[in-house]
Amino acid sequence: MARISGVDLPRRKRIEVGLTYIYGIGLSTSKRILQQLNIDPDIKTDDLTEGQINDIRKVIDSEYKVEGELRTEVSMNIKRLMDLGCYRGLRHRKSLPVRGQRTSTNARTRKGPRRSAVKKKSAAKKK
């Protein structure tokens, strides 16, 4: 099993798709890496040689920001926006959609499950 950047690549998938399991590498980046190293994108992850795996590892480490380093950068960018108090930062702070989506309906992914209003017992029924 190939392990790159702390991620175990899936066994019976094409290497082109397998590389996308690494946070920060999508399909186009994966294709670019394989083309740069002259590796056939149709090879299964299991069929890679140790040399090919090491080459992929070197390219990713030297040219791309992936996994922990990228996650840290993204979270620091969000924290910076929140500290500035700009509009996007306030939206992050309130857990609301940041990019202009409507919130009167929808936005359930960002706002979480609906909270139903709690009704109080009326005083007229009390004796």
Secondary structure, 3 states (H helix, E strand, C coil): CCEECCEECCCCCEHHHHHHHCCCCCHHHHHHHHHHCCCCCCCEHHHCCHHHHHHHHHHHHHHCCCHHHHHHHHHHHHHHHHHHCCHHHHHHHCCCCCCCCCCCCCCHHHHCCCCCCCCCCCHHHCC
